[in-house]
Amino acid sequence: ISELVTPVRVQVAKASTQRIQIHSQGSLEARTLTNAAAEVGGKVLFVAPQFEAGGVICEGDVLLEIDPSDYQAAVAQAESAVAQARLIVEVEQAKAEQSVRDWKKLGREKAPSSLVMRKPQLASAKAQLVAAVANLAKSQRDLERTKLLAPYDGRVLRTHTDVASFVAPGAPLADFYESDRLEIRLPIALEDYGFIDETKPIEVTLSIEVAGEVRKWDATVKRQDAEVDRRSRSIHLIASLDPEAYGDPLLVPGLFVRAVVVGK
C-alpha cells in the first residue's frame, strides 16, 4: 500500500519593516479660487480672447475693460481741484505774512492774534488741499479699477458678463483659479489615523485610470481639518500636489482620484 504524500512548501519567516498603506479617495480642488466682481460701474468695452471658460490667464493680463470716459473726467476735475487748493494755500500764506508785517508797522507791542496771523484761514486752506489730494487719489483708483487684471497664472472657471454689457458695482464678472495650486481632501478613518507618522512629511500617491492607462502623481499632506467629520467619524487630510505634477492637462478641479497615503 503506497502512502499519500502531501507536498508542502517551507519558508523561513524573517522579521522585516513594511510601511502601512492607507487607501482613500477624493476630488481635486483649487486652493485659490477668485470670484471677481466689478469695483466700478459702466459698459464693458473689451474682453480678452482668454476671457472664457477654460481660458488660460497669466498674471497681469487685462481680462476685461469698462468704459473709462467718466472716470478720466473725474480724474481731470480732481486734478483741477488740487491745483486750486494749492493756490489758495499759497495765497493764504502770503496774506498771513503781509498781515504780520502790517501789524509790526503799526508799532503794536502786543503779539498778533491768530486771526491777525490768519491761522484759521490757513488751516482751512490746508485741510481743503488734503481733501482734494485724497479725492484725486480715489479718482485715480476708480480709473484703474475699470480694468480687470489677472492676479496670478491660472484658468477661467466661468464668466458672468461679456462685451457691450452694462455692469454695476459689485456685479460678478468671472471666477478663476490658480492652476498650479491644487489640493485634495482625503478622509481617513480614525482607526487608520494611528498608522500616520506625524513626525515626517506624509507622502501621498494619487492615481486614476484613463483608457486602460494608470496615471500617477505625487502629493504631500500639508495640514488636516480642525475637526472630525461627525457623520463618517473620519478626519480629512489635505494634500497639495507636488510642483512637478502640473504638466498633465488632466489635473483640473473636480477630478476624482484614488489615493494611497504612506503611513508608519
Secondary structure in CASP SS format (residue, H / E / C, confidence):
PFRMAT SS
TARGET T0000
AUTHOR 0000-0000-0000
METHOD secondary structure of the structure
MODEL  1
I C 1.00
S C 1.00
E C 1.00
L C 1.00
V C 1.00
T C 1.00
P C 1.00
V C 1.00
R C 1.00
V C 1.00
Q C 1.00
V C 1.00
A C 1.00
K C 1.00
A C 1.00
S C 1.00
T C 1.00
Q C 1.00
R C 1.00
I C 1.00
Q E 1.00
I E 1.00
H E 1.00
S E 1.00
Q E 1.00
G E 1.00
S E 1.00
L E 1.00
E E 1.00
A E 1.00
R C 1.00
T C 1.00
L E 1.00
T E 1.00
N E 1.00
A E 1.00
A E 1.00
A C 1.00
E C 1.00
V C 1.00
G C 1.00
G E 1.00
K E 1.00
V E 1.00
L E 1.00
F E 1.00
V E 1.00
A C 1.00
P C 1.00
Q C 1.00
F C 1.00
E C 1.00
A C 1.00
G C 1.00
G C 1.00
V E 1.00
I E 1.00
C C 1.00
E C 1.00
G C 1.00
D C 1.00
V E 1.00
L E 1.00
L E 1.00
E E 1.00
I E 1.00
D C 1.00
P C 1.00
S H 1.00
D H 1.00
Y H 1.00
Q H 1.00
A H 1.00
A H 1.00
V H 1.00
A H 1.00
Q H 1.00
A H 1.00
E H 1.00
S H 1.00
A H 1.00
V H 1.00
A H 1.00
Q H 1.00
A H 1.00
R H 1.00
L H 1.00
I H 1.00
V H 1.00
E H 1.00
V H 1.00
E H 1.00
Q H 1.00
A H 1.00
K H 1.00
A H 1.00
E H 1.00
Q H 1.00
S H 1.00
V H 1.00
R H 1.00
D H 1.00
W H 1.00
K H 1.00
K H 1.00
L C 1.00
G C 1.00
R C 1.00
E C 1.00
K C 1.00
A C 1.00
P C 1.00
S C 1.00
S C 1.00
L C 1.00
V C 1.00
M C 1.00
R C 1.00
K H 1.00
P H 1.00
Q H 1.00
L H 1.00
A H 1.00
S H 1.00
A H 1.00
K H 1.00
A H 1.00
Q H 1.00
L H 1.00
V H 1.00
A H 1.00
A H 1.00
V H 1.00
A H 1.00
N H 1.00
L H 1.00
A H 1.00
K H 1.00
S H 1.00
Q H 1.00
R H 1.00
D H 1.00
L H 1.00
E H 1.00
R C 1.00
T C 1.00
K E 1.00
L E 1.00
L E 1.00
A C 1.00
P C 1.00
Y C 1.00
D C 1.00
G E 1.00
R E 1.00
V E 1.00
L E 1.00
R E 1.00
T E 1.00
H C 1.00
T C 1.00
D C 1.00
V C 1.00
A C 1.00
S C 1.00
F E 1.00
V E 1.00
A C 1.00
P C 1.00
G C 1.00
A C 1.00
P E 1.00
L E 1.00
A E 1.00
D E 1.00
F E 1.00
Y E 1.00
E E 1.00
S C 1.00
D C 1.00
R C 1.00
L E 1.00
E E 1.00
I E 1.00
R E 1.00
L E 1.00
P E 1.00
I E 1.00
A E 1.00
L H 1.00
E H 1.00
D H 1.00
Y H 1.00
G C 1.00
F C 1.00
I C 1.00
D C 1.00
E C 1.00
T C 1.00
K C 1.00
P C 1.00
I C 1.00
E E 1.00
V E 1.00
T E 1.00
L E 1.00
S E 1.00
I E 1.00
E E 1.00
V E 1.00
A C 1.00
G C 1.00
E E 1.00
V E 1.00
R E 1.00
K E 1.00
W E 1.00
D E 1.00
A E 1.00
T E 1.00
V E 1.00
K E 1.00
R E 1.00
Q E 1.00
D C 1.00
A C 1.00
E C 1.00
V C 1.00
D E 1.00
R C 1.00
R C 1.00
S C 1.00
R C 1.00
S E 1.00
I E 1.00
H E 1.00
L E 1.00
I E 1.00
A E 1.00
S E 1.00
L E 1.00
D C 1.00
P H 1.00
E H 1.00
A H 1.00
Y H 1.00
G H 1.00
D C 1.00
P C 1.00
L C 1.00
L C 1.00
V C 1.00
P C 1.00
G C 1.00
L C 1.00
F E 1.00
V E 1.00
R E 1.00
A E 1.00
V E 1.00
V E 1.00
V E 1.00
G C 1.00
K C 1.00
END
